[in-house]
Amino acid sequence: MKIFMLKALFLAALMFVSVLFGMQQANEGIHRMKGFNDEDFKSALTLNETNEGEVQASVLGNDVSSHDLQEKKEKLEEMKAYNFFSSLGKSISEGLSELTEKSVAFISDLITGK
């Protein structure tokens, strides 16, 4: 009977320690997932200055230079892309603004009695 109680107590203690260890591992995993205390976690934007005073930028690990940005700007200007939804949104907002102005003017004319 003593050996059974000793084995049962040892097994319960082992399970208790295992549960505590699992909780600690889960907590560390959650912190790593959120980016806390993780050396592998890289920031989205990194700026470095060289010895010559030149600034180097890195976005999500990809190096970006002003030359690349200039090329992209020129390419966009060449495309002269027409965005249907953008123009539709602009016309709707202009129409709503004009409608609101006329409504406010009409209501103020009613109130003042002109």
MOPAC internal coordinates of N, CA, C and O (Angstrom, degrees):
PM7 1SCF
backbone

  N    0.0000 0     0.00 0     0.00 0    0    0    0
  C    1.4459 1     0.00 0     0.00 0    1    0    0
  C    1.5304 1   110.45 1     0.00 0    2    1    0
  O    1.2310 1   120.02 1   142.75 1    3    2    1
  N    1.3297 1   117.57 1   -37.25 1    3    2    1
  C    1.4551 1   121.16 1   179.42 1    5    3    2
  C    1.5206 1   111.26 1   -65.61 1    6    5    3
  O    1.2310 1   120.68 1   140.52 1    7    6    5
  N    1.3303 1   116.30 1   -39.48 1    7    6    5
  C    1.4698 1   120.00 1  -179.66 1    9    7    6
  C    1.5359 1   109.86 1   -66.03 1   10    9    7
  O    1.2310 1   119.69 1   138.97 1   11   10    9
  N    1.3398 1   118.20 1   -41.03 1   11   10    9
  C    1.4609 1   121.47 1   177.78 1   13   11   10
  C    1.5284 1   110.75 1   -60.97 1   14   13   11
  O    1.2310 1   119.66 1   134.32 1   15   14   13
  N    1.3188 1   118.26 1   -45.68 1   15   14   13
  C    1.4710 1   122.19 1   179.75 1   17   15   14
  C    1.5340 1   110.26 1   -63.85 1   18   17   15
  O    1.2310 1   120.57 1   140.68 1   19   18   17
  N    1.3222 1   116.52 1   -39.32 1   19   18   17
  C    1.4639 1   120.60 1   179.42 1   21   19   18
  C    1.5316 1   110.21 1   -65.57 1   22   21   19
  O    1.2310 1   120.52 1   135.69 1   23   22   21
  N    1.3465 1   116.61 1   -44.31 1   23   22   21
  C    1.4646 1   120.45 1   177.97 1   25   23   22
  C    1.5358 1   110.98 1   -63.72 1   26   25   23
  O    1.2310 1   119.96 1   136.84 1   27   26   25
  N    1.3213 1   117.68 1   -43.16 1   27   26   25
  C    1.4643 1   121.56 1  -179.75 1   29   27   26
  C    1.5272 1   110.65 1   -64.12 1   30   29   27
  O    1.2310 1   120.15 1   137.98 1   31   30   29
  N    1.3201 1   117.33 1   -42.02 1   31   30   29
  C    1.4676 1   121.48 1   178.39 1   33   31   30
  C    1.5203 1   110.92 1   -65.37 1   34   33   31
  O    1.2310 1   120.49 1   138.40 1   35   34   33
  N    1.3331 1   116.67 1   -41.60 1   35   34   33
  C    1.4634 1   120.92 1   177.80 1   37   35   34
  C    1.5212 1   110.64 1   -63.77 1   38   37   35
  O    1.2310 1   119.90 1   137.04 1   39   38   37
  N    1.3378 1   117.79 1   -42.96 1   39   38   37
  C    1.4596 1   122.26 1   179.18 1   41   39   38
  C    1.5344 1   111.07 1   -64.39 1   42   41   39
  O    1.2310 1   119.73 1   138.95 1   43   42   41
  N    1.3203 1   118.12 1   -41.05 1   43   42   41
  C    1.4716 1   121.69 1   178.41 1   45   43   42
  C    1.5266 1   110.36 1   -65.48 1   46   45   43
  O    1.2310 1   120.19 1   139.29 1   47   46   45
  N    1.3271 1   117.24 1   -40.71 1   47   46   45
  C    1.4661 1   120.68 1   178.80 1   49   47   46
  C    1.5259 1   110.38 1   -65.98 1   50   49   47
  O    1.2310 1   120.25 1   139.69 1   51   50   49
  N    1.3382 1   117.12 1   -40.31 1   51   50   49
  C    1.4580 1   121.24 1   178.15 1   53   51   50
  C    1.5257 1   110.89 1   -63.46 1   54   53   51
  O    1.2310 1   120.14 1   137.53 1   55   54   53
  N    1.3212 1   117.33 1   -42.47 1   55   54   53
  C    1.4721 1   121.03 1   177.49 1   57   55   54
  C    1.5272 1   111.28 1   -64.29 1   58   57   55
  O    1.2310 1   120.08 1   139.67 1   59   58   57
  N    1.3245 1   117.45 1   -40.33 1   59   58   57
  C    1.4625 1   121.80 1   179.63 1   61   59   58
  C    1.5322 1   110.34 1   -62.97 1   62   61   59
  O    1.2310 1   120.47 1   134.43 1   63   62   61
  N    1.3274 1   116.71 1   -45.57 1   63   62   61
  C    1.4697 1   120.93 1   178.70 1   65   63   62
  C    1.5274 1   110.05 1   -64.93 1   66   65   63
  O    1.2310 1   119.96 1   141.53 1   67   66   65
  N    1.3384 1   117.67 1   -38.47 1   67   66   65
  C    1.4665 1   121.31 1   178.54 1   69   67   66
  C    1.5279 1   111.42 1   -63.57 1   70   69   67
  O    1.2310 1   120.24 1   138.99 1   71   70   69
  N    1.3256 1   117.15 1   -41.01 1   71   70   69
  C    1.4613 1   121.18 1   178.47 1   73   71   70
  C    1.5298 1   109.95 1   -64.99 1   74   73   71
  O    1.2310 1   119.83 1   135.87 1   75   74   73
  N    1.3119 1   117.93 1   -44.13 1   75   74   73
  C    1.4646 1   120.80 1   178.10 1   77   75   74
  C    1.5220 1   111.22 1   -61.52 1   78   77   75
  O    1.2310 1   120.31 1   137.11 1   79   78   77
  N    1.3367 1   117.01 1   -42.89 1   79   78   77
  C    1.4656 1   120.94 1   178.38 1   81   79   78
  C    1.5314 1   110.66 1   -62.76 1   82   81   79
  O    1.2310 1   119.98 1   137.36 1   83   82   81
  N    1.3225 1   117.64 1   -42.64 1   83   82   81
  C    1.4643 1   121.49 1   178.44 1   85   83   82
  C    1.5144 1   112.51 1   -63.39 1   86   85   83
  O    1.2310 1   120.62 1   140.56 1   87   86   85
  N    1.3257 1   116.42 1   -39.44 1   87   86   85
  C    1.4685 1   119.80 1   177.59 1   89   87   86
  C    1.5221 1   110.62 1   -64.98 1   90   89   87
  O    1.2310 1   119.90 1   140.50 1   91   90   89
  N    1.3118 1   117.79 1   -39.50 1   91   90   89
  C    1.4593 1   121.42 1   178.63 1   93   91   90
  C    1.5255 1   110.42 1   -65.51 1   94   93   91
  O    1.2310 1   120.16 1   137.28 1   95   94   93
  N    1.3297 1   117.29 1   -42.72 1   95   94   93
  C    1.4630 1   121.08 1   178.83 1   97   95   94
  C    1.5290 1   110.73 1   -63.77 1   98   97   95
  O    1.2310 1   120.01 1   139.26 1   99   98   97
  N    1.3182 1   117.58 1   -40.74 1   99   98   97
  C    1.4684 1   121.34 1   178.85 1  101   99   98
  C    1.5254 1   110.60 1   -64.69 1  102  101   99
  O    1.2310 1   120.41 1   139.24 1  103  102  101
  N    1.3239 1   116.82 1   -40.76 1  103  102  101
  C    1.4598 1   120.69 1   178.72 1  105  103  102
  C    1.5232 1   110.96 1   -63.03 1  106  105  103
  O    1.2310 1   120.34 1   136.25 1  107  106  105
  N    1.3168 1   116.95 1   -43.75 1  107  106  105
  C    1.4700 1   120.02 1   178.64 1  109  107  106
  C    1.5241 1   110.85 1   -65.40 1  110  109  107
  O    1.2310 1   120.40 1   142.49 1  111  110  109
  N    1.3358 1   116.84 1   -37.51 1  111  110  109
  C    1.4623 1   120.29 1   177.55 1  113  111  110
  C    1.5124 1   112.28 1   -63.87 1  114  113  111
  O    1.2310 1   120.24 1   140.04 1  115  114  113
  N    1.3092 1   117.14 1   -39.96 1  115  114  113
  C    1.4686 1   120.93 1   178.12 1  117  115  114
  C    1.5190 1   110.21 1   -65.22 1  118  117  115
  O    1.2310 1   120.03 1   137.72 1  119  118  117
  N    1.3197 1   117.54 1   -42.28 1  119  118  117
  C    1.4630 1   119.93 1   178.86 1  121  119  118
  C    1.5258 1   110.95 1   -64.84 1  122  121  119
  O    1.2310 1   119.98 1   140.91 1  123  122  121
  N    1.3312 1   117.64 1   -39.09 1  123  122  121
  C    1.4661 1   120.03 1   178.11 1  125  123  122
  C    1.5205 1   110.46 1   -66.77 1  126  125  123
  O    1.2310 1   120.13 1   142.78 1  127  126  125
  N    1.3244 1   117.36 1   -37.22 1  127  126  125
  C    1.4493 1   121.24 1  -179.84 1  129  127  126
  C    1.5284 1   110.86 1   -66.31 1  130  129  127
  O    1.2310 1   120.30 1   143.70 1  131  130  129
  N    1.3269 1   117.03 1   -36.30 1  131  130  129
  C    1.4553 1   120.92 1   178.65 1  133  131  130
  C    1.5224 1   111.85 1   -78.25 1  134  133  131
  O    1.2310 1   120.02 1   163.48 1  135  134  133
  N    1.3156 1   117.56 1   -16.52 1  135  134  133
  C    1.4570 1   120.71 1   178.89 1  137  135  134
  C    1.5057 1   113.43 1   100.31 1  138  137  135
  O    1.2310 1   119.49 1  -173.19 1  139  138  137
  N    1.3142 1   118.58 1     6.81 1  139  138  137
  C    1.4593 1   120.75 1   179.15 1  141  139  138
  C    1.5211 1   109.22 1   -79.50 1  142  141  139
  O    1.2310 1   120.22 1   -43.45 1  143  142  141
  N    1.3079 1   117.19 1   136.55 1  143  142  141
  C    1.4589 1   123.52 1   174.48 1  145  143  142
  C    1.5214 1   112.71 1    50.72 1  146  145  143
  O    1.2310 1   120.23 1  -142.15 1  147  146  145
  N    1.3097 1   117.17 1    37.85 1  147  146  145
  C    1.4561 1   120.65 1   179.47 1  149  147  146
  C    1.5204 1   108.39 1  -114.73 1  150  149  147
  O    1.2310 1   120.97 1   -65.20 1  151  150  149
  N    1.3260 1   115.75 1   114.80 1  151  150  149
  C    1.4594 1   120.05 1  -178.70 1  153  151  150
  C    1.5179 1   111.60 1   -70.39 1  154  153  151
  O    1.2310 1   120.31 1   155.18 1  155  154  153
  N    1.3411 1   117.01 1   -24.82 1  155  154  153
  C    1.4547 1   121.04 1  -179.30 1  157  155  154
  C    1.5265 1   112.52 1   -79.79 1  158  157  155
  O    1.2310 1   120.17 1   168.21 1  159  158  157
  N    1.3222 1   117.27 1   -11.79 1  159  158  157
  C    1.4589 1   121.42 1  -177.81 1  161  159  158
  C    1.5203 1   108.98 1   -73.97 1  162  161  159
  O    1.2310 1   120.37 1   -60.56 1  163  162  161
  N    1.3176 1   116.91 1   119.44 1  163  162  161
  C    1.4626 1   121.75 1  -179.29 1  165  163  162
  C    1.5213 1   109.06 1  -101.57 1  166  165  163
  O    1.2310 1   120.91 1   -36.16 1  167  166  165
  N    1.3130 1   115.87 1   143.84 1  167  166  165
  C    1.4587 1   118.95 1   178.89 1  169  167  166
  C    1.5296 1   109.18 1   -76.35 1  170  169  167
  O    1.2310 1   120.68 1   -22.08 1  171  170  169
  N    1.3070 1   116.30 1   157.92 1  171  170  169
  C    1.4566 1   121.07 1  -176.82 1  173  171  170
  C    1.5242 1   111.10 1   -70.31 1  174  173  171
  O    1.2310 1   120.14 1   144.45 1  175  174  173
  N    1.3195 1   117.34 1   -35.55 1  175  174  173
  C    1.4554 1   121.58 1  -178.52 1  177  175  174
  C    1.5153 1   109.09 1  -127.28 1  178  177  175
  O    1.2310 1   120.80 1   -52.84 1  179  178  177
  N    1.3294 1   116.07 1   127.16 1  179  178  177
  C    1.4560 1   121.19 1   179.22 1  181  179  178
  C    1.5163 1   108.40 1  -126.31 1  182  181  179
  O    1.2310 1   120.53 1   -51.65 1  183  182  181
  N    1.3399 1   116.59 1   128.35 1  183  182  181
  C    1.4551 1   122.24 1   177.13 1  185  183  182
  C    1.5158 1   109.15 1  -116.93 1  186  185  183
  O    1.2310 1   120.61 1   -51.82 1  187  186  185
  N    1.3411 1   116.44 1   128.18 1  187  186  185
  C    1.4602 1   122.00 1   177.83 1  189  187  186
  C    1.5125 1   109.15 1  -128.01 1  190  189  187
  O    1.2310 1   120.92 1   -38.05 1  191  190  189
  N    1.3295 1   115.85 1   141.95 1  191  190  189
  C    1.4522 1   120.47 1   177.65 1  193  191  190
  C    1.5180 1   108.85 1  -109.72 1  194  193  191
  O    1.2310 1   120.58 1   -51.73 1  195  194  193
  N    1.3373 1   116.49 1   128.27 1  195  194  193
  C    1.4523 1   120.85 1  -179.15 1  197  195  194
  C    1.5207 1   109.96 1   -82.37 1  198  197  195
  O    1.2310 1   120.69 1    -4.87 1  199  198  197
  N    1.3217 1   116.28 1   175.13 1  199  198  197
  C    1.4701 1   121.05 1   179.98 1  201  199  198
  C    1.5228 1   111.75 1   -64.98 1  202  201  199
  O    1.2310 1   120.50 1   152.10 1  203  202  201
  N    1.3371 1   116.66 1   -27.90 1  203  202  201
  C    1.4686 1   120.27 1   179.92 1  205  203  202
  C    1.5218 1   112.18 1   -79.97 1  206  205  203
  O    1.2310 1   119.65 1   176.84 1  207  206  205
  N    1.3058 1   118.27 1    -3.16 1  207  206  205
  C    1.4537 1   121.92 1  -179.81 1  209  207  206
  C    1.5199 1   112.86 1    91.24 1  210  209  207
  O    1.2310 1   120.32 1  -173.84 1  211  210  209
  N    1.3214 1   116.99 1     6.16 1  211  210  209
  C    1.4491 1   121.29 1  -179.81 1  213  211  210
  C    1.5243 1   109.13 1   -84.05 1  214  213  211
  O    1.2310 1   120.50 1   -42.07 1  215  214  213
  N    1.3203 1   116.65 1   137.93 1  215  214  213
  C    1.4635 1   121.43 1  -178.38 1  217  215  214
  C    1.5236 1   108.60 1   -97.78 1  218  217  215
  O    1.2310 1   120.99 1   -50.46 1  219  218  217
  N    1.3330 1   115.72 1   129.54 1  219  218  217
  C    1.4563 1   121.47 1   177.00 1  221  219  218
  C    1.5214 1   108.31 1  -111.17 1  222  221  219
  O    1.2310 1   120.52 1   -46.95 1  223  222  221
  N    1.3261 1   116.60 1   133.05 1  223  222  221
  C    1.4589 1   121.58 1  -179.26 1  225  223  222
  C    1.5193 1   109.29 1  -115.49 1  226  225  223
  O    1.2310 1   121.36 1   -33.42 1  227  226  225
  N    1.3190 1   115.00 1   146.58 1  227  226  225
  C    1.4545 1   121.30 1   177.67 1  229  227  226
  C    1.5247 1   107.57 1  -136.24 1  230  229  227
  O    1.2310 1   120.84 1   -55.40 1  231  230  229
  N    1.3305 1   116.00 1   124.60 1  231  230  229
  C    1.4571 1   121.52 1   179.08 1  233  231  230
  C    1.5199 1   107.89 1  -113.47 1  234  233  231
  O    1.2310 1   120.80 1   -62.59 1  235  234  233
  N    1.3303 1   116.08 1   117.41 1  235  234  233
  C    1.4586 1   123.23 1  -178.50 1  237  235  234
  C    1.5210 1   111.99 1    53.01 1  238  237  235
  O    1.2310 1   120.91 1  -142.33 1  239  238  237
  N    1.3241 1   115.86 1    37.67 1  239  238  237
  C    1.4565 1   121.52 1   176.94 1  241  239  238
  C    1.5102 1   114.42 1    86.76 1  242  241  239
  O    1.2310 1   119.29 1   173.31 1  243  242  241
  N    1.3297 1   118.96 1    -6.69 1  243  242  241
  C    1.4613 1   122.76 1   179.19 1  245  243  242
  C    1.5180 1   109.12 1   -99.40 1  246  245  243
  O    1.2310 1   120.72 1   -52.16 1  247  246  245
  N    1.3373 1   116.23 1   127.84 1  247  246  245
  C    1.4664 1   120.47 1   179.41 1  249  247  246
  C    1.5185 1   109.93 1   -69.53 1  250  249  247
  O    1.2310 1   121.19 1   -41.79 1  251  250  249
  N    1.3356 1   115.33 1   138.21 1  251  250  249
  C    1.4588 1   121.80 1  -179.94 1  253  251  250
  C    1.5173 1   107.70 1  -126.77 1  254  253  251
  O    1.2310 1   120.70 1   -45.57 1  255  254  253
  N    1.3196 1   116.27 1   134.43 1  255  254  253
  C    1.4584 1   119.84 1   176.60 1  257  255  254
  C    1.5213 1   108.50 1  -122.50 1  258  257  255
  O    1.2310 1   120.82 1   -16.98 1  259  258  257
  N    1.3284 1   116.05 1   163.02 1  259  258  257
  C    1.4650 1   119.60 1   179.90 1  261  259  258
  C    1.5208 1   110.27 1   -65.68 1  262  261  259
  O    1.2310 1   120.71 1   153.20 1  263  262  261
  N    1.3424 1   116.25 1   -26.80 1  263  262  261
  C    1.4631 1   119.93 1   178.05 1  265  263  262
  C    1.5269 1   109.97 1   -64.78 1  266  265  263
  O    1.2310 1   120.04 1   138.00 1  267  266  265
  N    1.3345 1   117.54 1   -42.00 1  267  266  265
  C    1.4644 1   121.66 1   178.17 1  269  267  266
  C    1.5253 1   110.80 1   -62.27 1  270  269  267
  O    1.2310 1   120.89 1   137.02 1  271  270  269
  N    1.3243 1   115.91 1   -42.98 1  271  270  269
  C    1.4620 1   119.52 1  -179.08 1  273  271  270
  C    1.5212 1   110.90 1   -65.58 1  274  273  271
  O    1.2310 1   120.44 1   141.59 1  275  274  273
  N    1.3408 1   116.76 1   -38.41 1  275  274  273
  C    1.4634 1   120.97 1   179.13 1  277  275  274
  C    1.5238 1   110.11 1   -64.34 1  278  277  275
  O    1.2310 1   120.29 1   138.15 1  279  278  277
  N    1.3433 1   117.05 1   -41.85 1  279  278  277
  C    1.4620 1   120.65 1   178.55 1  281  279  278
  C    1.5197 1   110.95 1   -62.23 1  282  281  279
  O    1.2310 1   120.09 1   137.27 1  283  282  281
  N    1.3155 1   117.42 1   -42.73 1  283  282  281
  C    1.4608 1   120.96 1   179.92 1  285  283  282
  C    1.5288 1   110.85 1   -64.57 1  286  285  283
  O    1.2310 1   120.65 1   140.35 1  287  286  285
  N    1.3277 1   116.36 1   -39.65 1  287  286  285
  C    1.4629 1   120.34 1   179.27 1  289  287  286
  C    1.5305 1   110.08 1   -63.62 1  290  289  287
  O    1.2310 1   120.67 1   135.69 1  291  290  289
  N    1.3251 1   116.32 1   -44.31 1  291  290  289
  C    1.4569 1   119.82 1   179.26 1  293  291  290
  C    1.5245 1   111.14 1   -64.43 1  294  293  291
  O    1.2310 1   120.30 1   140.08 1  295  294  293
  N    1.3175 1   117.03 1   -39.92 1  295  294  293
  C    1.4596 1   120.87 1   179.69 1  297  295  294
  C    1.5302 1   110.13 1   -63.37 1  298  297  295
  O    1.2310 1   120.17 1   138.66 1  299  298  297
  N    1.3352 1   117.29 1   -41.34 1  299  298  297
  C    1.4631 1   120.59 1   178.71 1  301  299  298
  C    1.5249 1   111.33 1   -65.98 1  302  301  299
  O    1.2310 1   120.83 1   141.14 1  303  302  301
  N    1.3351 1   116.02 1   -38.86 1  303  302  301
  C    1.4680 1   118.87 1   178.51 1  305  303  302
  C    1.5202 1   110.92 1   -66.62 1  306  305  303
  O    1.2310 1   120.16 1   144.75 1  307  306  305
  N    1.3433 1   117.30 1   -35.25 1  307  306  305
  C    1.4581 1   120.51 1   178.52 1  309  307  306
  C    1.5237 1   111.39 1   -68.11 1  310  309  307
  O    1.2310 1   120.66 1   142.78 1  311  310  309
  N    1.3117 1   116.35 1   -37.22 1  311  310  309
  C    1.4621 1   120.26 1  -177.77 1  313  311  310
  C    1.5186 1   111.19 1   -65.71 1  314  313  311
  O    1.2310 1   120.46 1   143.10 1  315  314  313
  N    1.3197 1   116.72 1   -36.90 1  315  314  313
  C    1.4696 1   121.86 1  -177.12 1  317  315  314
  C    1.5287 1   109.62 1    46.23 1  318  317  315
  O    1.2310 1   121.62 1  -129.53 1  319  318  317
  N    1.3047 1   114.50 1    50.47 1  319  318  317
  C    1.4686 1   120.80 1  -175.21 1  321  319  318
  C    1.5221 1   110.22 1   -66.50 1  322  321  319
  O    1.2310 1   121.39 1   -41.33 1  323  322  321
  N    1.3084 1   114.94 1   138.67 1  323  322  321
  C    1.4535 1   122.24 1   177.08 1  325  323  322
  C    1.5184 1   107.32 1  -100.62 1  326  325  323
  O    1.2310 1   120.95 1   -60.50 1  327  326  325
  N    1.3078 1   115.79 1   119.50 1  327  326  325
  C    1.4545 1   120.41 1  -179.56 1  329  327  326
  C    1.5255 1   108.09 1  -102.88 1  330  329  327
  O    1.2310 1   121.06 1   -70.46 1  331  330  329
  N    1.3239 1   115.58 1   109.54 1  331  330  329
  C    1.4579 1   121.29 1  -176.97 1  333  331  330
  C    1.5201 1   111.81 1   -60.27 1  334  333  331
  O    1.2310 1   120.59 1   135.62 1  335  334  333
  N    1.3238 1   116.48 1   -44.38 1  335  334  333
  C    1.4585 1   119.88 1  -176.55 1  337  335  334
  C    1.5271 1   111.78 1   -68.86 1  338  337  335
  O    1.2310 1   120.77 1   146.79 1  339  338  337
  N    1.3204 1   116.13 1   -33.21 1  339  338  337
  C    1.4630 1   119.61 1   177.99 1  341  339  338
  C    1.5308 1   110.53 1   -66.26 1  342  341  339
  O    1.2310 1   120.75 1   133.17 1  343  342  341
  N    1.3146 1   116.17 1   -46.83 1  343  342  341
  C    1.4697 1   118.99 1   179.98 1  345  343  342
  C    1.5244 1   110.95 1   -67.52 1  346  345  343
  O    1.2310 1   120.19 1   144.13 1  347  346  345
  N    1.3266 1   117.25 1   -35.87 1  347  346  345
  C    1.4567 1   121.05 1   176.64 1  349  347  346
  C    1.5270 1   110.74 1   -63.57 1  350  349  347
  O    1.2310 1   120.41 1   136.49 1  351  350  349
  N    1.3216 1   116.81 1   -43.51 1  351  350  349
  C    1.4635 1   121.01 1   178.08 1  353  351  350
  C    1.5168 1   112.22 1   -63.34 1  354  353  351
  O    1.2310 1   120.75 1   139.50 1  355  354  353
  N    1.3267 1   116.18 1   -40.50 1  355  354  353
  C    1.4651 1   119.50 1   178.69 1  357  355  354
  C    1.5253 1   110.73 1   -63.95 1  358  357  355
  O    1.2310 1   120.32 1   135.77 1  359  358  357
  N    1.3244 1   117.00 1   -44.23 1  359  358  357
  C    1.4705 1   118.99 1  -178.54 1  361  359  358
  C    1.5325 1   111.02 1   -67.42 1  362  361  359
  O    1.2310 1   119.94 1   142.30 1  363  362  361
  N    1.3237 1   117.72 1   -37.70 1  363  362  361
  C    1.4665 1   120.29 1   177.88 1  365  363  362
  C    1.5222 1   110.35 1   -65.27 1  366  365  363
  O    1.2310 1   120.21 1   136.86 1  367  366  365
  N    1.3355 1   117.21 1   -43.14 1  367  366  365
  C    1.4660 1   119.34 1  -179.02 1  369  367  366
  C    1.5221 1   111.31 1   -67.00 1  370  369  367
  O    1.2310 1   120.19 1   142.17 1  371  370  369
  N    1.3366 1   117.24 1   -37.83 1  371  370  369
  C    1.4587 1   119.39 1   177.43 1  373  371  370
  C    1.5233 1   110.57 1   -65.55 1  374  373  371
  O    1.2310 1   120.52 1   138.61 1  375  374  373
  N    1.3292 1   116.61 1   -41.39 1  375  374  373
  C    1.4700 1   120.31 1   178.71 1  377  375  374
  C    1.5186 1   111.81 1   -63.81 1  378  377  375
  O    1.2310 1   120.43 1   136.58 1  379  378  377
  N    1.3276 1   116.78 1   -43.42 1  379  378  377
  C    1.4688 1   119.83 1   178.69 1  381  379  378
  C    1.5283 1   111.37 1   -65.63 1  382  381  379
  O    1.2310 1   120.46 1   141.76 1  383  382  381
  N    1.3180 1   116.73 1   -38.24 1  383  382  381
  C    1.4717 1   119.45 1   178.03 1  385  383  382
  C    1.5238 1   110.81 1   -63.51 1  386  385  383
  O    1.2310 1   120.55 1   136.01 1  387  386  385
  N    1.3176 1   116.55 1   -43.99 1  387  386  385
  C    1.4634 1   120.46 1   179.64 1  389  387  386
  C    1.5277 1   110.68 1   -65.54 1  390  389  387
  O    1.2310 1   120.32 1   138.44 1  391  390  389
  N    1.3381 1   117.00 1   -41.56 1  391  390  389
  C    1.4504 1   121.48 1   178.39 1  393  391  390
  C    1.5266 1   110.79 1   -62.40 1  394  393  391
  O    1.2310 1   120.21 1   137.96 1  395  394  393
  N    1.3111 1   117.21 1   -42.04 1  395  394  393
  C    1.4604 1   121.43 1   179.35 1  397  395  394
  C    1.5269 1   110.90 1   -64.85 1  398  397  395
  O    1.2310 1   120.67 1   136.20 1  399  398  397
  N    1.3292 1   116.33 1   -43.80 1  399  398  397
  C    1.4741 1   119.57 1   179.25 1  401  399  398
  C    1.5281 1   110.75 1   -61.30 1  402  401  399
  O    1.2310 1   120.18 1   135.58 1  403  402  401
  N    1.3300 1   117.27 1   -44.42 1  403  402  401
  C    1.4653 1   120.47 1  -179.78 1  405  403  402
  C    1.5271 1   111.26 1   -66.73 1  406  405  403
  O    1.2310 1   120.37 1   143.03 1  407  406  405
  N    1.3410 1   116.90 1   -36.97 1  407  406  405
  C    1.4678 1   120.45 1   178.34 1  409  407  406
  C    1.5186 1   111.06 1   -65.20 1  410  409  407
  O    1.2310 1   120.64 1   136.13 1  411  410  409
  N    1.3238 1   116.38 1   -43.87 1  411  410  409
  C    1.4690 1   120.20 1   179.27 1  413  411  410
  C    1.5254 1   109.85 1   -64.86 1  414  413  411
  O    1.2310 1   120.15 1   138.51 1  415  414  413
  N    1.3283 1   117.31 1   -41.49 1  415  414  413
  C    1.4628 1   120.45 1   178.88 1  417  415  414
  C    1.5237 1   110.61 1   -64.59 1  418  417  415
  O    1.2310 1   119.87 1   139.14 1  419  418  417
  N    1.3313 1   117.85 1   -40.86 1  419  418  417
  C    1.4567 1   121.77 1   179.43 1  421  419  418
  C    1.5273 1   111.02 1   -64.41 1  422  421  419
  O    1.2310 1   120.26 1   134.82 1  423  422  421
  N    1.3286 1   117.12 1   -45.18 1  423  422  421
  C    1.4662 1   121.07 1   179.67 1  425  423  422
  C    1.5185 1   110.94 1   -65.30 1  426  425  423
  O    1.2310 1   120.19 1   139.58 1  427  426  425
  N    1.3263 1   117.23 1   -40.42 1  427  426  425
  C    1.4707 1   119.10 1   179.01 1  429  427  426
  C    1.5153 1   111.37 1   -67.41 1  430  429  427
  O    1.2310 1   119.96 1   146.53 1  431  430  429
  N    1.3676 1   117.68 1   -33.47 1  431  430  429
  C    1.4561 1   120.27 1   175.33 1  433  431  430
  C    1.5218 1   111.63 1   -66.97 1  434  433  431
  O    1.2310 1   119.74 1   142.93 1  435  434  433
  N    1.3255 1   118.10 1   -37.07 1  435  434  433
  C    1.4599 1   121.74 1   177.14 1  437  435  434
  C    1.5191 1   111.23 1   -64.80 1  438  437  435
  O    1.2310 1   121.03 1   138.71 1  439  438  437
  N    1.3417 1   115.63 1   -41.29 1  439  438  437
  C    1.4474 1   119.78 1  -177.22 1  441  439  438
  C    1.5211 1   111.39 1   -70.68 1  442  441  439
  O    1.2310 1   120.26 1   137.88 1  443  442  441
  N    1.3260 1   117.11 1   -42.12 1  443  442  441
  C    1.4733 1   120.21 1  -178.75 1  445  443  442
  C    1.5333 1   111.56 1   -78.95 1  446  445  443
  O    1.2310 1   119.61 1   161.70 1  447  446  445
  N    1.3278 1   118.34 1   -18.30 1  447  446  445
  C    1.4597 1   121.38 1   176.17 1  449  447  446
  C    1.5138 1   113.59 1    84.10 1  450  449  447
  O    1.2310 1   119.05 1  -154.70 1  451  450  449
  N    1.2887 1   119.43 1    25.30 1  451  450  449
  C    1.4577 1   121.16 1   179.10 1  453  451  450
  C    1.4943 1   111.55 1   -82.09 1  454  453  451
  O    1.2310 1   120.10 1   180.00 1  455  454  453

